[in-house]
Amino acid sequence: HITCGQQTTMFSCALRRACSIGASSSTRSGNVVLAGSRRIVTPARHLSTINTTEEGSADDTPPDAATVVQGPSLLTSTSVYRPSPSLFHLPGLRSLPFWTAPSSSSSARNRVAYNDPTVSAIVEQLEASFDDIKEEYMAAVIGAGTKTDPDANAVAKPLEPDYDVNVRGGEHATDALHTGTWDWHSYVLSGERQPKFAEHCPKTADIVDGLREAGQLFGTPFSFCFFSTLQPNSTIKPHVGPMNLRLRIHLPIIVPEGDCALRVGSQVRQWEEGKALVLDDSYEHEVWNKSDGVRVLLLLDVWHPDVTPIERERISKMFSYAKDRGWIGKT
């Protein structure tokens, strides 16, 4: 993990390593500017200051760079919710708290924001695979259909929770982020594939692998795909994601009756089993399950569709470089 004071210096170096994202001959070197609804990131050949208190120095980075711009901060005191990622913000991306409309208020034709074809295709694929995904969850996590352990007199569970949200070093490891019990059973954990999940949930893994091969699965150390199980009387407190580069998809598998919902920005939604929900977690969001039943969903991260292929490649290199240097990732 990294401290707030180290972020700008470290990611300046990482961006230099990853090279610039775009160019414009009409703006000064190193500036990020807006052009209509899209951004232009100009190449920078230097940074005005780089601290070298961490290992390494400015001399070991290539000349190409993109300048890290702090913000946004001017509007954070208003009552209107806006994307406010904690680590990295890429200007010019289309932005909504939710990218899917409630099933009751929309047709299948216009359910996804902007009728975006990439997001629509992912939603359709996940929903079409709902029965297979739920069956694998029940077998691998709940233990349905498995033999009873004769020693413990309990149902054998092939997969056990694999991420401790109380341990620092992870994206979700802030002080007292959640109350109650929140279990993860991960296929992609901080960008790393978990073979045991693929062994016990092969159909689910194949779907995610297909998204990876198509270049749609978010490809950084901040990428996750897991069965998220929130037990009764549990909450995940208000927080923001680290960046606006991804969209987060929930495929609800088990939804209890009662007060169980998600807030993103000012909008509150309840899940519906088998109906995918797409959100931008760079908005402040929170989750609660105040019911008497368990809530289960498959969560996965995909690239924001406005991030171009070349941007995805170079952003991935930037974060890989930062992870290799120990600036992000596990402690």
PyMOL commands that set and color helices and strands:
alter all, ss='L'
color gray80, all
select helices_A, chain A and resi 4-18+58-60+103-105+108-110+113-115+117-128+130-142+195-200+202-213+309-324
alter helices_A, ss='H'
color red, helices_A
select strands_A, chain A and resi 32-35+38-41+148-149+154-155+178-179+182-189+192-193+225-230+234-239+246-254+260-264+267-269+277-279+285-289+295-303
alter strands_A, ss='S'
color yellow, strands_A
deselect
rebuild
show_as cartoon
